[in-house]
Amino acid sequence: MTEYMGPEDQTRFSGLLRERRLRLLRPIGASAAADAAAEEVKALEKALHRLAAAEYGWCDLCGAEMGYALLERHLTAISCADCHGLEGDRPGS
């Protein structure tokens, strides 16, 4: 795999992932909301692990770069817009 994200981009996405995780870890009242937050925290932690392993931003299904626009909207994405069917996240959409 070639390098996709440079150090600056890795730092930026690491900050976005960590910030979102911290917001979700704040106390929540309703159990359904807490369950959803816990699931998202798990996904964010997996994304941080993928980022540290230089696997973040690559589609798990086809191996293509997912693109920063998709990652900024879906921080925990593991597949590209084509493989996942996210019409609004395809280049030129």
C-alpha positions as CSV (number, residue, x, y, z in Angstrom):
1,M,0.0,0.0,0.0
2,T,1.3,3.4,-0.9
3,E,1.2,6.3,1.6
4,Y,-2.2,7.9,1.5
5,M,-2.1,10.4,4.5
6,G,0.8,12.5,5.3
7,P,1.7,13.3,9.0
8,E,-0.4,16.5,9.0
9,D,-3.5,14.7,7.8
10,Q,-3.0,11.9,10.2
11,T,-2.7,14.4,13.1
12,R,-5.8,16.2,11.9
13,F,-7.9,13.0,11.7
14,S,-6.6,11.7,15.0
15,G,-7.7,15.0,16.6
16,L,-11.2,14.7,15.0
17,L,-11.6,11.1,16.1
18,R,-10.4,11.8,19.7
19,E,-12.6,14.9,20.0
20,R,-15.7,13.0,18.9
21,R,-14.8,10.2,21.3
22,L,-14.5,12.6,24.2
23,R,-17.8,14.2,23.5
24,L,-19.5,10.8,23.5
25,L,-17.9,9.8,26.8
26,R,-19.6,12.6,28.7
27,P,-22.4,11.3,30.9
28,I,-25.7,10.6,29.0
29,G,-29.1,10.2,30.6
30,A,-31.1,7.7,28.5
31,S,-29.9,4.2,28.2
32,A,-30.6,3.9,24.4
33,A,-28.5,7.0,23.8
34,A,-25.8,5.6,26.1
35,D,-25.8,2.4,24.2
36,A,-25.5,4.2,20.8
37,A,-22.7,6.4,22.2
38,A,-20.9,3.3,23.5
39,E,-21.1,1.7,20.1
40,E,-19.8,4.8,18.4
41,V,-16.9,5.1,20.9
42,K,-15.9,1.5,20.0
43,A,-16.0,2.4,16.3
44,L,-13.9,5.6,17.0
45,E,-11.3,3.5,18.9
46,K,-11.1,1.1,16.0
47,A,-10.6,4.0,13.7
48,L,-7.8,5.4,15.9
49,H,-6.2,2.0,15.8
50,R,-6.5,1.8,12.0
51,L,-5.0,5.3,11.8
52,A,-2.0,4.3,14.0
53,A,-1.5,1.2,11.7
54,A,-1.7,3.4,8.5
55,E,-4.9,1.5,7.5
56,Y,-7.3,4.4,8.1
57,G,-8.8,5.9,4.9
58,W,-8.4,2.7,2.8
59,C,-11.5,0.7,1.8
60,D,-11.7,-2.7,3.6
61,L,-13.5,-4.1,0.6
62,C,-11.7,-2.9,-2.5
63,G,-8.6,-1.3,-1.1
64,A,-9.2,2.1,-2.7
65,E,-8.6,5.5,-1.0
66,M,-11.8,6.6,0.6
67,G,-11.2,10.3,0.2
68,Y,-11.1,13.0,2.9
69,A,-14.6,14.3,2.1
70,L,-16.1,10.9,3.0
71,L,-13.9,10.5,6.1
72,E,-14.8,14.0,7.4
73,R,-18.5,13.2,7.2
74,H,-18.1,9.5,8.3
75,L,-15.1,9.4,10.6
76,T,-15.5,5.7,11.3
77,A,-16.0,4.6,7.7
78,I,-14.4,1.4,6.7
79,S,-15.5,1.2,3.1
80,C,-15.5,3.7,0.2
81,A,-18.6,5.3,-1.3
82,D,-18.7,2.9,-4.2
83,C,-18.6,-0.2,-2.0
84,H,-20.9,1.2,0.6
85,G,-23.3,3.0,-1.8
86,L,-23.0,6.5,-0.3
87,E,-24.1,8.5,-3.3
88,G,-23.4,11.9,-1.8
89,D,-19.8,11.0,-1.0
90,R,-18.7,10.0,-4.5
91,P,-16.3,12.3,-6.3
92,G,-18.2,14.8,-8.3
93,S,-21.4,14.3,-6.3
